[in-house]
Amino acid sequence: MVFDPGLMVSSMIVGWIVVLSTHGLRSVRREMEDFYDYTRLKKGKLINAQRQRERRRQYYQKRRYARREEGDVRSICQSIYLGHQQKFVGNVQLDSTGKFINKNFEADYNGRPTYRAMRRGYSAPSRHHRREMSQRDQERKRRDRRRRRARRRRFEDMTDTDTDSDTDTFTDTATDTATDTATDTATDTATDTATDTATDTANDTDTDTAMGITCSEYGLGENLHSHRMVSKSHKHIPAIGLGSSSKILGLTLPASEVYQRRCAYKRAHKDLSRGQRSLWKDMRDLCIPWWEARRKYRPTVSHTQNYPSIGGGPRTR
């Protein structure tokens, strides 16, 4: 009797009907609850805490897999709409839900961090934004920014103010006079007579020596205003390595030297010409391999260490 096939089939059918209908009812109930919550929220009333959490979770879950295009009107409008209700906690900008607003839009559209962020070995916002709660850290930030500014100013005229001054090249009277009288005349005369005519005809310039080209002619100072980052206050960026007085003295460099320095300058500016913002580190950091850079800038201590509420405490391997 228990194994009567008709009974078994019918009971299975009934069971499935019960299961499916209750499931359907449950989804209907969820929809109703959802609508109820939505109306409450629109009026600005409170809703059930669990459901609020669930709602937020679902919202972020949806956002995680949503593909956003550059012209996505909805998100743009949302950001505009949130403009007046942005909260600042310390240095961090949060939207109305309390989520960090990410300004790094190319990473946002991609869904992945930029290449440089990957190489640096930490995510961009998390490095500094928790530090700024103390006065000391604010001071540190201000100091760093000043230092960077100074370094950039030094880069525009490739003179390292700490080590060498402008006048060094020119005031070395003892050495210079000796060298000049001894070697210069011979070399110059030889070079001039030999190659000058050819070079001059080619260049249509009188100021060239055969191997020596005035830096300003070589086009070092002219083109640099195309980079956005170079400060607009400098009308002319003087020839590299020779301080600002090089224009006045009309100094010349051998072409190979000019070329090398120009390459160095270009290397220093490369990321600017790509239109990326760069922190000015040292010149030598442009030459070190990427794993070194990554090792250097990765923090030794976890930045969460002092904040137990976000999983702090000493790191254990």
Secondary structure as UniProt FT lines:
FT   TURN            2..3
FT   HELIX           5..43
FT   HELIX           49..65
FT   TURN            70..71
FT   HELIX           73..81
FT   HELIX           82..85
FT   STRAND          87..89
FT   TURN            90..91
FT   STRAND          92..94
FT   TURN            96..97
FT   HELIX           105..110
FT   HELIX           115..120
FT   HELIX           124..128
FT   TURN            129..130
FT   HELIX           131..133
FT   HELIX           135..156
FT   TURN            157..158
FT   TURN            161..163
FT   TURN            166..167
FT   HELIX           168..171
FT   HELIX           173..179
FT   HELIX           180..184
FT   HELIX           185..203
FT   STRAND          212..214
FT   HELIX           215..218
FT   TURN            219..222
FT   HELIX           223..226
FT   TURN            232..233
FT   TURN            240..241
FT   TURN            243..245
FT   HELIX           246..249
FT   STRAND          252..254
FT   HELIX           255..273
FT   TURN            274..275
FT   HELIX           283..286
FT   HELIX           290..297
FT   TURN            303..306
FT   HELIX           308..310
//
